[in-house]
Amino acid sequence: MAILKVIEILANSDKSWEHATQKAVEKASDSVKNIKSAYVQSQSVVVEDGKVAEFRVNVKITFEVK
């Protein structure tokens, strides 16, 4: 039986939500091993002068505890 744990990561990007998600997973993998999945719980943007300046994601990352 596998034991899984879920952590929540907040990440941002000036390019896209996809890039912010990729950054979240890559940063988490620096210290968390055995990542199995990532679920984008929410997305938001920062608006400056009427334009999107930053994309933000709240990601739940699931990994196996050995």
C-alpha positions as CSV (number, residue, x, y, z in Angstrom):
1,M,0.0,0.0,0.0
2,A,1.4,3.4,-0.9
3,I,1.1,6.4,1.4
4,L,0.6,9.7,-0.4
5,K,1.0,13.3,0.9
6,V,-0.3,16.5,-0.6
7,I,1.3,19.9,-0.2
8,E,0.1,23.2,-1.5
9,I,2.4,25.5,-3.6
10,L,1.9,29.1,-4.8
11,A,3.8,30.1,-7.9
12,N,3.9,33.0,-10.3
13,S,5.1,33.7,-13.8
14,D,5.1,36.7,-16.2
15,K,4.5,34.3,-19.1
16,S,1.5,32.1,-18.5
17,W,-0.4,29.9,-16.0
18,E,1.3,26.9,-17.5
19,H,4.7,28.3,-16.9
20,A,3.8,29.1,-13.3
21,T,2.6,25.5,-12.8
22,Q,5.8,24.2,-14.3
23,K,7.9,26.4,-12.0
24,A,5.9,25.1,-9.0
25,V,6.6,21.5,-9.8
26,E,10.2,22.1,-10.6
27,K,10.8,24.0,-7.4
28,A,9.0,21.4,-5.3
29,S,11.1,18.6,-6.9
30,D,14.2,20.3,-5.5
31,S,13.2,19.1,-2.0
32,V,10.4,16.6,-2.5
33,K,11.0,13.3,-4.2
34,N,8.5,10.8,-5.8
35,I,6.1,13.5,-7.1
36,K,3.1,11.7,-8.7
37,S,0.8,14.5,-9.7
38,A,-0.1,18.2,-9.6
39,Y,-3.5,19.7,-9.5
40,V,-4.1,23.4,-10.3
41,Q,-6.6,24.5,-7.6
42,S,-6.9,28.1,-8.7
43,Q,-5.6,30.7,-11.1
44,S,-5.4,34.4,-10.8
45,V,-3.6,37.4,-12.4
46,V,-2.1,40.7,-11.3
47,V,-3.2,43.6,-13.4
48,E,-1.1,46.8,-13.8
49,D,-2.1,49.7,-16.1
50,G,-4.9,47.6,-17.6
51,K,-2.7,44.7,-18.6
52,V,-1.9,41.3,-17.1
53,A,1.5,41.7,-15.4
54,E,1.7,38.3,-13.6
55,F,0.0,34.9,-13.7
56,R,-0.5,33.1,-10.4
57,V,-1.4,29.5,-9.6
58,N,-2.2,27.6,-6.4
59,V,-1.0,24.0,-7.1
60,K,-1.6,20.9,-5.0
61,I,1.3,18.5,-5.4
62,T,0.9,14.8,-4.5
63,F,3.9,12.6,-3.7
64,E,4.6,9.2,-2.4
65,V,6.0,8.9,1.1
66,K,8.6,6.1,1.3
